[in-house]
């Protein structure tokens, strides 16, 4: 069989962006990590097999804290002084143990399956209001009218953001993830707001996450100011943006696969399966936040040189035919649903996975029960199947 070849920057070409799965199929067939170089000259070794991605997520020689392993020139760089850079450096997803272990431990109790289950009546009531409003309007947008209001209100409720401040909360989240020039400004505004909120909670604690975190400031496990901002910002972004993407893409996939949509309408209890298959087929995260090889790493039938970036593709892993039957078909009845790794694996397994699953399941159930005539208001052929649908998806009820 002829060797599989790749253009050096193929991952970022328009053709691959339109449908990355052919690229990831070829990476798996190559049986080794594939080197790609972005426009800035950064080297990224792409790994796409399910077993190899899992191995990479668990590998002790792959992580984020490259400054602890690189030669002296990188170690000698001073810590960032810019506020935005400092906050970014303290993001939980950019940390390795022991910092990661300490920070995750401070908030993990609020995101267990049992803790999240207590929110179901509150989330259900919110979903009921949204579908009732949608039914009255007739023409709606999946993002603004169904998906967006759920996670932003749930995360804001958990964090302790007053209802009147939540529109700003949502706007900051959108700006921070947009990679626009407004992102740094949004981070600084968010940080200033959180400083004020933390001060209010120190003076008048409530039953919310900010009160809980500020109450620990005299303990050995306390957070410093930048850690507090970074942790709450991550919860805002991860809890909002990725869940919106999950709900909207689930709706799009159902409405472009009529037999699956019909099955859910007949059995709304299949909503949990819709969540899992949407995560597998088109999860919110294509490649995990880039990690580095701290040493020469042997993985996936090849090796990655020390100090290069490692691109572990969740999309590639979740379409691996060695694990999933008919991997390129969207099928909510499949027997291998739970083998996907859309939420990651190991110590960086998504902290909010239980919450995202609950929010999405409730929305799909309510849509199936109360909006059975839901349909696209645009031609299905005009939809870009791989674009993050954070903007809009017009629907008719």
C-alpha positions as CSV (number, residue, x, y, z in Angstrom):
1,X,0.0,0.0,0.0
2,X,1.3,3.5,-0.9
3,X,2.5,5.7,1.9
4,X,0.1,8.4,3.0
5,X,1.4,11.9,2.3
6,X,0.4,15.2,3.7
7,X,0.9,18.9,2.8
8,X,2.8,20.5,5.6
9,X,0.0,23.0,6.4
10,X,-3.0,21.0,5.2
11,X,-5.0,21.1,8.4
12,X,-5.7,24.8,7.9
13,X,-6.6,24.8,4.2
14,X,-10.2,25.7,3.3
15,X,-10.9,22.2,2.0
16,X,-9.9,20.5,5.2
17,X,-11.8,23.2,7.3
18,X,-14.9,22.4,5.3
19,X,-14.6,18.7,6.2
20,X,-11.7,17.7,8.5
21,X,-12.7,14.1,8.8
22,X,-11.0,12.9,5.5
23,X,-7.8,14.4,6.9
24,X,-8.2,12.6,10.2
25,X,-9.0,9.4,8.4
26,X,-5.7,9.7,6.6
27,X,-3.8,10.5,9.8
28,X,-5.2,7.2,11.3
29,X,-4.3,5.2,8.2
30,X,-0.7,6.7,8.3
31,X,-0.3,4.9,11.7
32,X,1.9,7.7,13.1
33,X,1.7,11.3,14.4
34,X,1.5,13.7,11.4
35,X,3.5,17.0,11.4
36,X,1.6,20.2,10.5
37,X,2.9,23.7,10.5
38,X,0.6,26.7,11.0
39,X,0.9,30.2,9.4
40,X,3.0,31.4,12.3
41,X,5.5,28.5,11.9
42,X,4.4,26.6,14.9
43,X,4.9,22.8,14.6
44,X,1.9,20.6,15.6
45,X,2.0,16.8,15.6
46,X,-1.5,15.6,14.9
47,X,-2.7,12.3,16.5
48,X,-6.1,11.0,15.5
49,X,-6.5,7.3,16.5
50,X,-8.8,6.6,19.5
51,X,-6.3,4.5,21.4
52,X,-3.4,6.9,20.6
53,X,-5.4,10.0,21.7
54,X,-6.3,8.3,25.0
55,X,-2.7,7.4,25.5
56,X,-1.6,11.0,24.7
57,X,-4.1,12.4,27.2
58,X,-2.6,10.1,29.9
59,X,1.0,10.3,28.9
60,X,3.3,11.8,31.7
61,X,5.6,13.1,29.1
62,X,2.9,15.3,27.5
63,X,1.5,18.3,29.2
64,X,1.2,22.1,29.4
65,X,4.0,23.4,31.6
66,X,6.7,23.4,29.0
67,X,8.6,26.1,30.9
68,X,9.4,23.4,33.6
69,X,11.0,21.1,31.0
70,X,12.6,23.2,28.3
71,X,16.2,24.2,28.2
72,X,17.5,27.2,30.1
73,X,16.6,29.9,27.5
74,X,12.9,29.3,27.9
75,X,13.1,28.7,31.7
76,X,14.8,32.1,32.1
77,X,11.8,34.0,30.6
78,X,10.1,36.1,33.4
79,X,6.5,35.4,34.3
80,X,4.0,37.5,32.3
81,X,3.1,40.9,33.8
82,X,0.2,41.8,31.5
83,X,-3.1,41.0,33.2
84,X,-4.6,39.1,30.3
85,X,-1.5,37.0,29.9
86,X,-1.3,36.3,33.7
87,X,-5.0,35.1,33.7
88,X,-4.5,33.0,30.6
89,X,-1.4,31.3,32.2
90,X,-3.5,30.4,35.2
91,X,-6.4,28.7,33.3
92,X,-7.0,25.2,34.6
93,X,-6.8,23.7,31.1
94,X,-3.3,25.1,30.8
95,X,-1.9,23.7,34.0
96,X,-0.3,20.4,35.1
97,X,-0.2,18.9,38.5
98,X,0.3,20.0,41.3
99,X,-1.3,23.4,40.4
100,X,-4.0,21.7,38.3
101,X,-4.8,19.2,41.1
102,X,-5.2,22.0,43.7
103,X,-7.4,24.3,41.6
104,X,-9.6,21.5,40.3
105,X,-10.1,20.2,43.8
106,X,-11.5,23.5,44.9
107,X,-14.5,23.4,42.5
108,X,-15.0,19.8,41.6
109,X,-17.5,19.2,44.4
110,X,-20.0,21.5,42.7
111,X,-19.9,19.6,39.5
112,X,-20.4,15.9,40.5
113,X,-23.4,14.0,39.1
114,X,-25.2,14.2,42.4
115,X,-24.6,18.0,42.8
116,X,-25.7,18.7,39.2
117,X,-28.8,16.5,39.5
118,X,-30.2,18.9,42.1
119,X,-30.4,21.5,39.3
120,X,-32.7,19.5,37.1
121,X,-36.0,21.1,38.2
122,X,-34.6,24.6,37.8
123,X,-33.2,23.8,34.4
124,X,-36.4,22.1,33.4
125,X,-38.5,25.1,34.3
126,X,-36.2,27.4,32.2
127,X,-36.4,25.0,29.2
128,X,-40.2,25.0,29.5
129,X,-40.3,28.8,29.3
130,X,-38.0,28.8,26.3
131,X,-40.0,26.2,24.3
132,X,-43.3,27.9,25.2
133,X,-42.0,31.2,23.9
134,X,-40.7,29.5,20.8
135,X,-44.1,28.0,20.1
136,X,-45.8,31.4,20.2
137,X,-43.3,33.0,17.9
138,X,-43.4,30.5,15.1
139,X,-40.0,31.5,13.6
140,X,-37.0,31.3,16.0
141,X,-33.3,31.0,16.1
142,X,-31.8,27.9,17.7
143,X,-28.9,29.9,19.3
144,X,-30.7,32.9,20.7
145,X,-34.0,31.4,21.5
146,X,-33.2,27.8,22.6
147,X,-29.5,27.1,23.3
148,X,-27.9,30.3,24.5
149,X,-30.2,31.1,27.5
150,X,-29.8,27.8,29.3
151,X,-26.0,27.5,30.0
152,X,-25.4,31.2,30.6
153,X,-28.1,31.3,33.2
154,X,-27.1,28.0,34.8
155,X,-23.4,28.9,35.1
156,X,-24.3,32.4,36.3
157,X,-26.5,30.9,39.0
158,X,-23.8,28.6,40.1
159,X,-21.1,31.3,40.2
160,X,-23.4,33.8,41.9
161,X,-23.9,36.5,39.2
162,X,-27.0,38.5,39.7
163,X,-29.7,38.2,37.0
164,X,-29.3,41.8,36.0
165,X,-25.6,41.3,35.2
166,X,-26.0,38.2,33.1
167,X,-26.3,39.9,29.6
168,X,-22.8,41.3,30.3
169,X,-21.6,37.9,31.4
170,X,-22.7,36.5,28.0
171,X,-21.2,39.3,26.0
172,X,-17.8,38.8,27.7
173,X,-17.9,35.1,27.0
174,X,-18.6,35.6,23.3
175,X,-15.8,38.3,23.0
176,X,-13.2,36.2,24.9
177,X,-13.6,33.1,22.6
178,X,-14.0,35.1,19.4
179,X,-10.2,35.8,19.0
180,X,-11.3,39.3,18.1
181,X,-9.4,42.5,19.1
182,X,-12.1,42.9,21.8
183,X,-11.1,39.7,23.6
184,X,-8.4,41.2,25.9
185,X,-10.7,44.1,26.8
186,X,-13.4,41.7,27.7
187,X,-11.0,39.7,29.9
188,X,-10.0,42.9,31.7
189,X,-13.7,44.0,32.2
190,X,-14.6,40.5,33.4
191,X,-11.7,40.6,35.9
192,X,-12.7,44.0,37.2
193,X,-16.3,42.8,37.6
194,X,-15.2,39.6,39.4
195,X,-13.1,41.7,41.8
196,X,-16.2,43.7,42.7
197,X,-18.3,40.5,43.0
198,X,-15.7,38.8,45.2
199,X,-15.6,41.8,47.5
200,X,-19.4,41.8,47.9
201,X,-19.4,38.1,48.7
202,X,-16.6,38.5,51.3
203,X,-18.8,41.0,53.0
204,X,-22.1,39.1,52.5
205,X,-21.6,35.4,51.6
206,X,-24.3,33.6,49.6
207,X,-24.8,30.0,48.5
208,X,-22.7,30.3,45.4
209,X,-19.2,29.4,44.0
210,X,-17.6,32.8,44.4
211,X,-18.7,32.9,48.1
212,X,-17.2,29.4,48.6
213,X,-13.9,30.3,46.9
214,X,-13.4,33.5,48.7
215,X,-14.2,31.8,52.0
216,X,-11.1,29.7,51.6
217,X,-8.7,32.6,51.3
218,X,-7.3,31.9,54.8
219,X,-6.7,28.2,54.0
220,X,-3.6,26.6,52.6
221,X,-5.6,25.8,49.4
222,X,-6.6,29.4,48.8
223,X,-6.6,30.9,45.3
224,X,-4.7,34.1,44.5
225,X,-6.6,36.8,42.6
226,X,-5.5,35.8,39.1
227,X,-6.4,32.1,39.8
228,X,-9.8,33.1,41.0
229,X,-10.5,35.2,37.8
230,X,-9.0,32.5,35.5
231,X,-11.1,29.7,37.2
232,X,-14.4,31.5,37.0
233,X,-13.6,32.7,33.4
234,X,-13.0,29.1,32.4
235,X,-16.3,28.0,33.9
236,X,-18.0,30.8,32.1
237,X,-16.5,30.0,28.7
238,X,-16.5,26.2,29.0
239,X,-19.9,26.1,30.5
240,X,-21.5,28.5,28.0
241,X,-19.8,28.2,24.6
242,X,-19.3,24.5,24.4
243,X,-22.9,23.7,25.7
244,X,-24.4,26.1,23.2
245,X,-22.5,24.4,20.5
246,X,-23.6,20.9,21.7
247,X,-27.3,21.9,21.8
248,X,-27.3,23.7,18.4
249,X,-25.4,21.0,16.6
250,X,-27.7,18.4,18.1
251,X,-30.7,20.3,16.7
252,X,-29.0,20.7,13.3
253,X,-28.1,17.0,13.1
254,X,-31.6,15.9,14.1
255,X,-33.3,18.1,11.6
256,X,-30.9,17.0,8.8
257,X,-31.5,13.3,9.7
258,X,-35.3,12.9,9.5
259,X,-35.4,9.3,10.8
260,X,-33.4,10.2,13.9
261,X,-35.7,13.2,14.5
262,X,-38.7,11.0,14.1
263,X,-37.3,8.5,16.6
264,X,-36.8,11.2,19.2
265,X,-40.3,12.6,18.7
266,X,-41.7,9.2,19.3
267,X,-39.5,8.5,22.3
268,X,-38.3,11.6,24.0
269,X,-36.4,9.4,26.4
270,X,-33.9,9.0,23.6
271,X,-32.7,12.5,24.4
272,X,-29.7,11.2,26.4
273,X,-28.7,9.1,23.4
274,X,-29.0,12.2,21.2
275,X,-26.6,14.0,23.5
276,X,-24.0,11.3,23.4
277,X,-24.2,10.8,19.6
278,X,-23.9,14.5,19.0
279,X,-20.8,14.6,21.2
280,X,-19.3,11.7,19.3
281,X,-20.3,12.8,15.8
282,X,-19.6,16.5,16.2
283,X,-18.4,17.4,19.6
284,X,-17.6,21.0,20.6
285,X,-13.8,20.5,20.7
286,X,-11.8,19.4,17.6
287,X,-8.3,19.3,19.1
288,X,-7.7,19.6,22.8
289,X,-5.8,22.7,23.9
290,X,-2.3,22.1,22.6
291,X,0.0,20.2,24.8
292,X,3.8,19.8,24.5
293,X,6.1,16.8,24.5
294,X,8.4,17.3,27.5
295,X,10.7,14.6,26.0
296,X,10.9,12.5,22.9
297,X,7.6,10.7,23.0
298,X,6.8,7.4,21.3
299,X,3.1,7.4,20.4
300,X,0.8,6.1,17.7
301,X,3.4,4.1,15.7
302,X,5.8,7.1,15.6
303,X,7.4,9.6,17.8
304,X,7.2,13.3,18.6
305,X,10.3,15.4,19.3
306,X,10.8,17.0,22.7
307,X,9.3,20.5,23.1
308,X,7.1,20.3,20.0
309,X,3.3,20.8,20.3
310,X,1.0,17.8,20.3
311,X,-2.4,18.0,18.7
312,X,-4.7,15.3,20.2
313,X,-7.8,15.2,18.0
314,X,-11.0,14.3,19.7
315,X,-12.8,14.5,16.4
316,X,-10.4,12.0,14.9
317,X,-10.7,9.7,17.9
318,X,-14.5,9.8,17.8
319,X,-14.7,8.6,14.2
320,X,-12.1,5.8,14.6
321,X,-13.6,2.7,12.8
322,X,-11.5,0.5,15.2
323,X,-13.9,1.6,17.9
324,X,-17.1,2.8,16.3
325,X,-19.3,0.9,13.8
326,X,-20.1,3.1,10.8
327,X,-18.3,6.1,12.4
328,X,-19.3,8.6,9.8
329,X,-23.0,8.0,10.3
330,X,-25.1,9.9,12.8
331,X,-27.1,7.2,14.6
332,X,-28.7,7.7,18.1
333,X,-29.4,4.0,18.3
334,X,-25.8,2.9,18.1
335,X,-24.5,0.5,20.8
336,X,-21.1,2.1,21.1
337,X,-22.3,5.6,22.1
338,X,-20.4,5.8,25.4
339,X,-17.0,5.0,24.0
340,X,-16.5,8.6,22.7
341,X,-14.1,10.9,24.4
342,X,-15.6,14.3,23.5
343,X,-15.1,15.5,27.1
344,X,-11.5,14.4,27.1
345,X,-9.9,11.8,29.3
346,X,-7.8,11.5,32.4
347,X,-7.0,14.5,34.7
348,X,-8.3,17.0,32.2
349,X,-11.7,15.3,31.7
350,X,-14.2,18.1,31.4
351,X,-15.2,19.4,34.8
352,X,-18.7,20.3,33.6
353,X,-19.5,17.1,31.7
354,X,-22.4,16.2,33.9
355,X,-23.8,19.6,33.7
356,X,-23.5,19.8,29.9
357,X,-25.2,16.4,29.6
358,X,-28.1,17.4,31.8
359,X,-28.7,20.8,30.1
360,X,-28.6,19.3,26.7
361,X,-30.8,16.3,27.5
362,X,-33.4,18.5,29.0
363,X,-33.5,20.7,26.0
364,X,-33.7,17.8,23.5
365,X,-36.5,16.3,25.6
366,X,-38.5,19.5,25.7
367,X,-38.0,20.2,22.0
368,X,-39.2,16.7,21.1
369,X,-42.3,16.9,23.3
370,X,-43.4,20.5,22.7
371,X,-41.9,21.5,19.3
372,X,-42.6,18.3,17.2
373,X,-43.0,20.3,13.9
374,X,-39.6,22.0,14.3
375,X,-37.8,22.3,11.0
376,X,-35.0,24.3,9.4
377,X,-35.9,27.7,8.0
378,X,-33.0,27.5,5.5
379,X,-32.0,24.9,3.0
380,X,-30.0,22.1,4.6
381,X,-27.5,22.3,1.7
382,X,-26.6,25.9,2.8
383,X,-25.4,24.8,6.2
384,X,-21.7,24.4,6.9
385,X,-21.6,21.1,8.9
386,X,-18.3,21.9,10.6
387,X,-18.7,25.5,11.5
388,X,-19.3,26.3,15.2
389,X,-22.9,27.4,15.1
390,X,-22.5,30.2,17.7
391,X,-24.2,32.8,15.6
392,X,-27.5,31.6,14.3
393,X,-29.5,28.7,13.0
394,X,-33.0,29.8,11.7
395,X,-35.9,27.4,12.5
396,X,-39.7,27.2,12.0
397,X,-41.9,25.8,14.7
